[in-house]
Amino acid sequence: MSIEIRNLTKRLGGKTILDRVNLDIPEGSLMALLGPSGSGKTTLLRIIAGLEHPDEGEVLVRGEASTAQRPQDRHVGFVFQHYALFPHMSVRQNVAFGLEVKPRASRPSREVIRARVDELLALIQMDSYGGRLPSELSGGQRQRVALARALAVEPRVLLLDEPFGALDAQVRAELRQWLRRLHDVSKVTTVLVTHDQEEAMEVADTVAVMNRARVEQVGHPRDIYDHPASAFVAQFVGQMNRLHQVEEGTAFARPHEMELSLDASEGEAAQVVKVVSVGPLACLRLRLSSGLELDAHLSRERLALLEIKEGDHLFVRPSRVQVFADDYSI
């Protein structure tokens, strides 16, 4: 189910939460709404779900306005950060809940509900956990059950509001991969709200970067990273060095675009303040003679070849510079 958001504006207490937002979410895609706290992404998600109403603009679902529809009529599955599972119900009962509370005329038979729950438990790889209570599950398992419960009613749209935010880093990484596989199987149009850039870049087909109530850029994760549309996007998505002022604005370069040399003709003099060598990359903190500090990333092999250590002096220059007007804010 495709979603079109047109000139959406939302105000609260004199503050503009969403400011003339326009966004297209293709049918069957997984879009991430990425941005800092207060950028408007959760409000946008809640308006799509029908839990809040805009002051101006509209949400079109398959070309038809849905603004006046009740939440229960929108065929939307909503998953929150803190699971919201029923603690007194088993895993099976939680997953089946949305089907069992349907009006009698549209409620599936017990056999159909049982088969649907079996299918979903297999999909989330929890076939043998049906009789357990939420308190007997790990955080990651509870979130998978919450997703299965949302999918049980066969929603046309799945909305995820920071679903992995309460979990530790390793579990989040595992669930990101699992969510991507789940989406590839279900093909449900999905919108994921997150402030975790790594999560958005790994999981989503398309990323919409939000800041100060507006959408700053929409695109494929790699395009967002390689070709940011503004200084805000450049700094929020991935690490970025702010270099110097130029006539058009401020010059920036990413740490992996900083070239290091021991040759004085190969750049600006810098001192190595810190070296962190973990994994395949070495991360260096450099201080220029002006006092400006920069980050540089290089392979551990290159680090060993140059024999760089903390306190050393070397020379640095960017291999690529991007210039943005001075209108950024994080």
C-alpha positions as CSV (number, residue, x, y, z in Angstrom):
1,M,0.0,0.0,0.0
2,S,1.5,3.3,-1.1
3,I,1.4,6.4,1.2
4,E,1.5,10.0,0.0
5,I,2.0,12.8,2.6
6,R,1.1,16.2,1.3
7,N,1.9,19.5,2.9
8,L,1.4,18.1,6.4
9,T,1.6,20.6,9.2
10,K,1.1,20.0,12.9
11,R,1.3,22.6,15.7
12,L,1.2,22.1,19.5
13,G,1.3,24.8,22.1
14,G,2.5,27.4,19.6
15,K,5.3,25.2,18.4
16,T,5.4,23.8,14.9
17,I,6.0,20.0,15.1
18,L,5.6,19.3,11.4
19,D,6.1,22.0,8.8
20,R,4.6,21.4,5.3
21,V,6.0,17.9,5.1
22,N,5.8,16.0,1.8
23,L,6.8,12.4,1.4
24,D,6.1,9.4,-0.8
25,I,6.3,5.9,0.6
26,P,6.1,3.3,-2.2
27,E,4.0,0.2,-1.8
28,G,6.0,-2.7,-0.3
29,S,9.0,-0.6,0.7
30,L,10.7,-0.1,4.1
31,M,11.3,3.5,4.8
32,A,13.2,4.9,7.8
33,L,12.3,8.2,9.3
34,L,15.7,9.3,10.7
35,G,16.4,12.3,12.8
36,P,17.2,13.7,16.3
37,S,14.7,13.9,19.1
38,G,12.1,16.6,18.4
39,S,12.5,16.5,14.7
40,G,8.8,15.4,14.2
41,K,9.3,11.8,13.1
42,T,7.1,10.2,15.8
43,T,4.4,12.7,15.3
44,L,4.4,12.0,11.5
45,L,4.1,8.2,12.3
46,R,1.2,8.8,14.6
47,I,-0.6,10.9,12.0
48,I,-0.2,8.1,9.5
49,A,-1.7,5.7,12.1
50,G,-4.6,8.1,12.8
51,L,-3.6,8.5,16.4
52,E,-3.1,12.3,15.8
53,H,-4.6,14.7,13.3
54,P,-2.8,17.3,11.3
55,D,-3.7,21.0,11.3
56,E,-3.1,21.2,7.6
57,G,-2.4,18.8,4.7
58,E,-3.4,15.2,4.2
59,V,-2.3,11.6,4.1
60,L,-3.3,9.6,1.0
61,V,-3.4,5.8,1.0
62,R,-3.4,4.3,-2.5
63,G,-4.5,7.7,-3.7
64,E,-7.4,8.1,-1.3
65,A,-7.5,10.6,1.6
66,S,-7.4,8.8,5.0
67,T,-7.3,11.8,7.3
68,A,-10.9,11.3,8.4
69,Q,-10.6,7.5,8.9
70,R,-10.6,6.1,12.4
71,P,-7.3,4.3,13.4
72,Q,-9.1,0.9,13.4
73,D,-10.2,1.4,9.8
74,R,-6.8,2.1,8.4
75,H,-5.5,-1.5,8.5
76,V,-2.3,-0.3,10.3
77,G,-0.1,-2.4,12.6
78,F,1.8,-0.3,15.2
79,V,4.8,-1.5,17.2
80,F,6.1,0.6,20.1
81,Q,9.5,0.7,21.8
82,H,8.3,-1.0,25.0
83,Y,6.5,-4.0,23.5
84,A,3.1,-3.4,25.1
85,L,2.5,-7.1,25.4
86,F,-0.2,-8.3,27.8
87,P,1.7,-9.7,30.7
88,H,-1.0,-12.2,31.8
89,M,-1.3,-13.7,28.3
90,S,1.0,-16.4,26.7
91,V,2.9,-15.7,23.6
92,R,0.3,-17.5,21.5
93,Q,-2.5,-15.4,23.1
94,N,-0.7,-12.2,22.5
95,V,-0.1,-12.9,18.9
96,A,-3.8,-14.1,18.4
97,F,-5.3,-11.1,20.3
98,G,-6.0,-8.8,17.3
99,L,-7.7,-11.6,15.5
100,E,-9.8,-12.8,18.4
101,V,-11.2,-9.3,19.2
102,K,-12.4,-8.7,15.7
103,P,-16.2,-8.3,15.3
104,R,-18.0,-11.6,15.0
105,A,-18.8,-11.1,11.3
106,S,-15.2,-10.7,10.3
107,R,-13.5,-12.8,13.0
108,P,-11.7,-15.9,11.6
109,S,-12.5,-19.3,12.9
110,R,-10.5,-20.8,15.7
111,E,-8.8,-23.1,13.2
112,V,-7.8,-20.2,11.0
113,I,-6.5,-18.2,14.0
114,R,-4.5,-21.2,15.2
115,A,-2.9,-21.7,11.8
116,R,-2.1,-18.0,11.5
117,V,-0.4,-17.9,14.9
118,D,1.6,-21.1,14.0
119,E,2.7,-19.4,10.8
120,L,3.8,-16.3,12.6
121,L,5.6,-18.1,15.4
122,A,7.6,-20.0,12.8
123,L,8.3,-16.7,11.0
124,I,9.7,-15.1,14.1
125,Q,11.6,-18.4,15.0
126,M,9.7,-18.9,18.2
127,D,7.7,-22.1,17.5
128,S,8.4,-23.6,20.9
129,Y,7.7,-20.4,22.9
130,G,3.9,-20.3,22.4
131,G,3.1,-21.2,26.0
132,R,5.5,-18.8,27.7
133,L,4.6,-15.5,29.4
134,P,6.3,-12.3,28.3
135,S,8.1,-12.2,31.7
136,E,9.9,-15.4,30.6
137,L,11.3,-13.9,27.4
138,S,14.3,-11.8,26.7
139,G,13.8,-8.2,25.4
140,G,14.6,-9.2,21.9
141,Q,12.1,-12.1,22.0
142,R,9.4,-9.8,23.4
143,Q,9.9,-7.4,20.5
144,R,9.6,-10.2,18.0
145,V,6.3,-11.2,19.6
146,A,5.1,-7.6,19.4
147,L,5.9,-7.6,15.7
148,A,4.2,-10.9,15.2
149,R,1.1,-9.6,17.0
150,A,1.1,-6.5,14.7
151,L,1.4,-8.7,11.6
152,A,-1.3,-11.2,12.7
153,V,-4.2,-9.0,11.5
154,E,-2.5,-8.7,8.1
155,P,-2.0,-4.9,8.1
156,R,-1.5,-3.0,4.9
157,V,1.0,-0.8,6.7
158,L,3.4,-1.6,9.5
159,L,4.6,1.4,11.7
160,L,7.5,0.9,14.0
161,D,8.3,3.6,16.6
162,E,11.9,3.1,17.9
163,P,11.2,-0.6,18.2
164,F,14.8,-1.6,19.3
165,G,15.6,1.5,21.4
166,A,15.3,-0.3,24.7
167,L,17.6,-3.2,23.8
168,D,21.4,-3.5,24.1
169,A,23.7,-3.0,21.1
170,Q,24.2,-6.7,20.2
171,V,20.5,-7.5,20.4
172,R,19.6,-4.5,18.3
173,A,22.1,-5.5,15.6
174,E,20.6,-9.1,15.5
175,L,17.0,-7.7,15.3
176,R,17.9,-5.3,12.5
177,Q,18.9,-8.2,10.3
178,W,15.9,-10.2,11.4
179,L,13.5,-7.3,10.6
180,R,15.0,-6.9,7.1
181,R,14.5,-10.6,6.5
182,L,10.9,-10.4,7.9
183,H,10.1,-7.5,5.6
184,D,11.5,-9.3,2.5
185,V,9.0,-12.2,3.3
186,S,6.0,-10.2,4.3
187,K,6.3,-7.3,1.7
188,V,4.2,-5.1,4.0
189,T,4.8,-1.4,3.5
190,T,6.8,-0.4,6.6
191,V,7.8,2.9,8.2
192,L,10.5,2.7,10.8
193,V,11.2,5.7,13.2
194,T,14.7,5.8,14.5
195,H,17.4,8.2,15.6
196,D,20.0,5.5,15.1
197,Q,21.7,6.2,11.7
198,E,23.3,2.7,11.6
199,E,19.9,1.1,12.0
200,A,18.3,3.2,9.3
201,M,21.2,2.7,6.8
202,E,21.3,-1.1,7.3
203,V,17.5,-1.9,7.3
204,A,15.8,0.6,5.0
205,D,15.2,0.8,1.3
206,T,14.8,4.5,1.6
207,V,15.7,7.0,4.3
208,A,14.0,10.3,5.0
209,V,16.2,12.5,7.2
210,M,14.1,14.9,9.4
211,N,15.3,18.0,11.2
212,R,13.4,20.9,12.8
213,A,9.9,19.7,11.7
214,R,10.9,19.2,8.0
215,V,12.3,16.5,5.7
216,E,15.8,17.6,4.7
217,Q,16.5,14.7,2.3
218,V,15.0,11.5,1.0
219,G,17.0,8.8,-0.8
220,H,18.8,5.5,-0.8
221,P,21.0,5.0,2.2
222,R,24.2,5.1,0.2
223,D,23.1,8.3,-1.6
224,I,22.3,10.0,1.7
225,Y,25.7,9.1,3.0
226,D,27.7,9.9,-0.2
227,H,25.8,12.9,-1.3
228,P,24.1,14.7,1.6
229,A,21.9,17.6,0.6
230,S,22.8,19.8,3.6
231,A,25.4,20.3,6.3
232,F,22.9,18.9,8.8
233,V,22.5,15.6,6.9
234,A,26.2,15.4,6.3
235,Q,26.9,15.6,10.0
236,F,24.0,13.6,11.3
237,V,24.5,10.6,8.9
238,G,28.0,9.3,9.5
239,Q,31.0,11.1,10.9
240,M,32.1,14.4,9.3
241,N,35.0,16.8,9.8
242,R,34.2,20.5,9.6
243,L,37.3,21.9,7.9
244,H,37.2,25.7,7.2
245,Q,35.1,28.6,5.9
246,V,35.0,29.2,2.1
247,E,33.1,31.8,0.1
248,E,30.1,29.5,-0.4
249,G,29.9,28.3,3.2
250,T,31.8,25.6,5.2
251,A,33.9,22.8,3.8
252,F,33.5,19.3,5.2
253,A,35.2,15.9,4.6
254,R,34.5,12.5,6.0
255,P,37.2,10.7,8.1
256,H,37.9,8.0,5.5
257,E,38.5,10.8,3.0
258,M,41.5,12.2,5.0
259,E,44.8,11.2,3.4
260,L,47.8,11.0,5.7
261,S,51.5,11.3,4.7
262,L,54.9,11.8,6.2
263,D,55.8,14.1,3.3
264,A,55.5,17.8,4.1
265,S,54.4,18.5,0.5
266,E,51.3,16.3,1.0
267,G,49.1,18.4,3.1
268,E,48.8,20.4,6.3
269,A,50.9,19.7,9.4
270,A,49.1,17.9,12.2
271,Q,49.9,16.1,15.5
272,V,48.4,12.7,16.3
273,V,46.4,13.2,19.6
274,K,44.9,9.7,19.9
275,V,45.0,6.4,18.0
276,V,42.2,3.8,18.5
277,S,42.9,0.6,16.6
278,V,40.1,-1.9,17.0
279,G,38.8,-4.0,14.1
280,P,39.8,-3.5,10.5
281,L,40.1,0.3,10.8
282,A,42.3,2.6,12.8
283,C,40.7,5.9,14.0
284,L,43.0,8.8,14.6
285,R,42.4,12.1,16.2
286,L,44.5,14.8,14.7
287,R,45.2,18.4,15.8
288,L,46.2,21.0,13.3
289,S,48.5,23.9,14.1
290,S,45.4,26.2,14.2
291,G,44.0,24.1,17.0
292,L,41.3,22.5,14.9
293,E,40.9,18.8,15.6
294,L,39.9,16.3,12.9
295,D,39.2,12.5,12.7
296,A,40.9,10.3,10.1
297,H,40.2,6.6,9.4
298,L,42.6,4.3,7.7
299,S,43.3,0.6,7.5
300,R,45.4,-1.0,10.2
301,E,47.8,-2.1,7.5
302,R,48.3,1.5,6.4
303,L,48.7,2.6,10.0
304,A,51.5,-0.1,10.5
305,L,53.2,1.0,7.2
306,L,53.4,4.6,8.3
307,E,54.4,3.5,11.8
308,I,52.0,6.1,13.3
309,K,51.7,6.5,17.1
310,E,50.3,9.1,19.5
311,G,52.3,12.2,19.6
312,D,53.7,11.9,16.1
313,H,53.6,14.7,13.5
314,L,52.4,14.1,10.0
315,F,50.6,15.8,7.2
316,V,46.9,15.5,6.2
317,R,44.7,16.6,3.4
318,P,41.2,15.7,2.3
319,S,40.7,13.6,-0.9
320,R,37.2,15.0,-1.3
321,V,35.6,18.2,0.0
322,Q,31.9,19.0,0.2
323,V,30.8,22.6,0.8
324,F,27.5,23.5,2.4
325,A,25.8,26.8,3.3
326,D,26.1,27.7,7.0
327,D,22.5,26.8,7.9
328,Y,23.0,23.5,9.8
329,S,21.8,22.7,13.3
330,I,22.0,19.5,15.2
